Amino acid sequence: MSGQHNEYVVFDLETTGLSPANDAIVEIGALKIRGGVIQERERFESLIRPQYPDGSPRLIPWRASQVHGISDQMVARAPALGEVLPDFLAFVGGAAVVAHNISFDGGFMRAATRRHGLLWTPERELCTVQLSRRAFPRERAHNLGVLAQRLNLEFAPGGRHRSFGDVQVTAQAFVRLLAMLERQPAPQ
């Protein structure tokens, strides 16, 4: 699998809720992997001021803020999504993308780009949840915290449930999972 693509962009979103149609992105974090090596200096990180479709300010619900720790004050002077998306899409370029639960992050990206007249068309979308299920078929839990423990990975202090902290661990997990899966015999 690693021979097919030389470049990946691992990304993570923090949002106001779980619905791509009704909720907003409040943070994007991303890292590049090239030739199986995480490029720590090639990063994308931005808080985003959430808005309703009409451009009016949107508050971050208390429940969401409890998960990621991002407050209304933190995003008050952040750029709006329409300002951030073109830069993020340029950062992704023609790379394959990776996320922990790609259906969530990819769903938000498809909805957000459509709303802003842009396209989310990565060459390929890969999911570390699915890779974890293949690498650890007897395990039931595959959330990022459990996967990090399983692979002996640590989150940076304060990094859990913040886009860039989660991206760092997801990128490390992705590289390790690919190596593990390449060593596994193909199913008969």
Solvent accessible surface area in square Angstrom, and as a share of the most:
residue,aa,sasa,rsa
1,M,66,0.29
2,S,48,0.31
3,G,79,0.76
4,Q,132,0.59
5,H,23,0.10
6,N,97,0.50
7,E,50,0.22
8,Y,5,0.02
9,V,0,0.00
10,V,0,0.00
11,F,2,0.01
12,D,21,0.11
13,L,6,0.03
14,E,15,0.07
15,T,11,0.06
16,T,5,0.03
17,G,20,0.19
18,L,151,0.75
19,S,36,0.23
20,P,45,0.28
21,A,80,0.62
22,N,103,0.53
23,D,26,0.13
24,A,12,0.10
25,I,4,0.02
26,V,0,0.00
27,E,9,0.04
28,I,0,0.00
29,G,0,0.00
30,A,0,0.00
31,L,0,0.00
32,K,29,0.12
33,I,2,0.01
34,R,81,0.30
35,G,53,0.51
36,G,40,0.39
37,V,91,0.52
38,I,40,0.20
39,Q,46,0.20
40,E,76,0.34
41,R,234,0.85
42,E,56,0.25
43,R,107,0.39
44,F,28,0.12
45,E,92,0.41
46,S,23,0.15
47,L,45,0.22
48,I,0,0.00
49,R,74,0.27
50,P,3,0.02
51,Q,62,0.28
52,Y,99,0.38
53,P,120,0.76
54,D,120,0.62
55,G,38,0.37
56,S,43,0.28
57,P,111,0.70
58,R,39,0.14
59,L,134,0.67
60,I,12,0.06
61,P,62,0.39
62,W,180,0.63
63,R,193,0.71
64,A,12,0.09
65,S,25,0.16
66,Q,115,0.51
67,V,89,0.51
68,H,10,0.04
69,G,47,0.45
70,I,0,0.00
71,S,33,0.22
72,D,48,0.25
73,Q,147,0.65
74,M,79,0.35
75,V,5,0.03
76,A,56,0.43
77,R,230,0.84
78,A,10,0.08
79,P,50,0.32
80,A,11,0.08
81,L,21,0.10
82,G,32,0.30
83,E,105,0.47
84,V,8,0.05
85,L,0,0.00
86,P,63,0.39
87,D,89,0.46
88,F,0,0.00
89,L,38,0.19
90,A,80,0.62
91,F,34,0.14
92,V,6,0.03
93,G,49,0.48
94,G,65,0.63
95,A,4,0.03
96,A,0,0.00
97,V,0,0.00
98,V,0,0.00
99,A,0,0.00
100,H,28,0.13
101,N,66,0.34
102,I,21,0.11
103,S,80,0.52
104,F,52,0.22
105,D,3,0.01
106,G,0,0.00
107,G,16,0.15
108,F,4,0.02
109,M,0,0.00
110,R,95,0.35
111,A,10,0.08
112,A,2,0.01
113,T,2,0.01
114,R,168,0.61
115,R,110,0.40
116,H,76,0.34
117,G,71,0.69
118,L,55,0.27
119,L,139,0.69
120,W,18,0.06
121,T,104,0.61
122,P,26,0.16
123,E,110,0.49
124,R,76,0.28
125,E,59,0.27
126,L,15,0.08
127,C,13,0.08
128,T,0,0.00
129,V,18,0.11
130,Q,93,0.41
131,L,6,0.03
132,S,0,0.00
133,R,118,0.43
134,R,128,0.47
135,A,8,0.07
136,F,38,0.16
137,P,92,0.58
138,R,218,0.79
139,E,80,0.36
140,R,235,0.86
141,A,44,0.34
142,H,16,0.07
143,N,82,0.42
144,L,10,0.05
145,G,24,0.23
146,V,42,0.24
147,L,0,0.00
148,A,2,0.02
149,Q,140,0.62
150,R,65,0.24
151,L,16,0.08
152,N,130,0.67
153,L,12,0.06
154,E,151,0.68
155,F,49,0.20
156,A,47,0.37
157,P,141,0.88
158,G,74,0.71
159,G,8,0.07
160,R,82,0.30
161,H,66,0.30
162,R,60,0.22
163,S,0,0.00
164,F,18,0.08
165,G,6,0.05
166,D,9,0.04
167,V,0,0.00
168,Q,38,0.17
169,V,1,0.01
170,T,4,0.02
171,A,0,0.00
172,Q,56,0.25
173,A,0,0.00
174,F,1,0.00
175,V,44,0.25
176,R,104,0.38
177,L,0,0.00
178,L,11,0.05
179,A,41,0.31
180,M,46,0.20
181,L,22,0.11
182,E,93,0.42
183,R,178,0.65
184,Q,75,0.33
185,P,118,0.74
186,A,76,0.59
187,P,130,0.82
188,Q,215,0.96
